[in-house]
Every structure is written in structure tokens, then in C-alpha cells.
């Protein structure tokens, strides 16, 4: 079965949608978020995950009304991570036999 759904890294959403909509550079956004520019750059380029801590910063920065909910950023990261993991060779696992009463 081929899975054609390829979820985007949340950094891509920030880089392609959020920063242009706000008219901000990476340097400006990093300063507003209170993180180092290289830290934000790694997230934007998919080299680092959006951690729960970063998600909370995004929530405070964007506000709940502007799509900044921390749980949504973490969920997008989890979906991306799970998709990436499924692209790897899967280990052989012996399925458990469940007993029924």
C-alpha cells in the first residue's frame, strides 16, 4: 500500500505561510519569539522539531485567534514524525495473541 499523504513539517508552515503573512524576516521573528536566529532557522528548514516549548512560544506569539494553538503545532509535528518513521524499514515484530474471556 502506497501512502501518498506527505504531511508538511510545521517549520514549512511557518516559513511559507506565517512569516510572509506577517512580513517578518527570520531574524525579526526569532527576536519576537525570544529564541536565537539559528534555532528558529533549523525549525523553519525542517532540521529541528517544533518542541512543546517552541509550540508554547508560537501560541503566545501568534495568539489563539491566529492559529497559534500549541496543541496544533505539536500535533502537526507528531503527524510529520510518524509519517517519517513509517518511511523507514519496519522492524519485524511478532504480533501478540490476545486472550478473550
PETA-V734199 format. One record per residue. N is the residue number from 0. PHI is phi as a letter, one per 30 degrees, with the letter a starting at -180 (none if undefined). PSI is psi as a letter, one per 20 degrees, with the letter a starting at -180 (none if undefined). NEAR is the number of other ideal C-beta (glycine too) atoms within 8 Angstrom. Layout:
BEGIN
N,PHI,PSI,NEAR + N,PHI,PSI,NEAR
END
This chain:
BEGIN
0,none,p,2 + 1,c,p,3 + 2,c,o,6 + 3,c,i,4 + 4,d,o,5 + 5,b,n,5 + 6,d,q,8 + 7,d,q,8 + 8,d,p,9 + 9,e,h,12 + 10,d,h,13 + 11,d,g,10 + 12,d,g,11 + 13,d,g,13 + 14,d,g,10 + 15,c,h,6 + 16,c,g,8 + 17,d,g,10 + 18,d,g,12 + 19,d,h,7 + 20,d,h,6 + 21,d,i,7 + 22,i,k,4 + 23,c,q,8 + 24,d,r,6 + 25,d,g,11 + 26,d,g,7 + 27,d,g,8 + 28,d,g,13 + 29,d,g,13 + 30,d,g,7 + 31,d,h,8 + 32,d,i,11 + 33,i,k,5 + 34,b,r,9 + 35,d,q,6 + 36,e,g,9 + 37,d,h,6 + 38,d,g,10 + 39,d,h,13 + 40,e,g,10 + 41,d,h,10 + 42,d,g,15 + 43,d,h,12 + 44,c,j,8 + 45,i,j,8 + 46,d,i,5 + 47,b,q,8 + 48,d,q,6 + 49,d,o,13 + 50,d,r,6 + 51,e,h,7 + 52,d,g,6 + 53,d,h,12 + 54,d,h,14 + 55,d,h,9 + 56,d,g,11 + 57,d,h,14 + 58,d,g,13 + 59,d,h,8 + 60,d,g,9 + 61,d,h,9 + 62,i,q,8 + 63,d,h,6 + 64,d,i,4 + 65,c,k,6 + 66,i,k,6 + 67,c,j,13 + 68,e,p,8 + 69,e,g,11 + 70,d,h,7 + 71,d,h,8 + 72,d,g,15 + 73,d,h,11 + 74,d,g,8 + 75,d,h,13 + 76,d,g,13 + 77,d,g,8 + 78,d,g,9 + 79,d,g,12 + 80,d,g,9 + 81,d,g,8 + 82,d,g,12 + 83,d,g,8 + 84,d,h,7 + 85,d,i,8 + 86,d,i,5 + 87,d,r,6 + 88,d,p,3 + 89,d,p,6 + 90,d,q,4 + 91,d,p,4 + 92,b,p,5 + 93,d,p,4 + 94,d,p,4 + 95,d,q,4 + 96,c,o,4 + 97,d,p,4 + 98,d,p,4 + 99,c,q,3 + 100,d,none,2
END
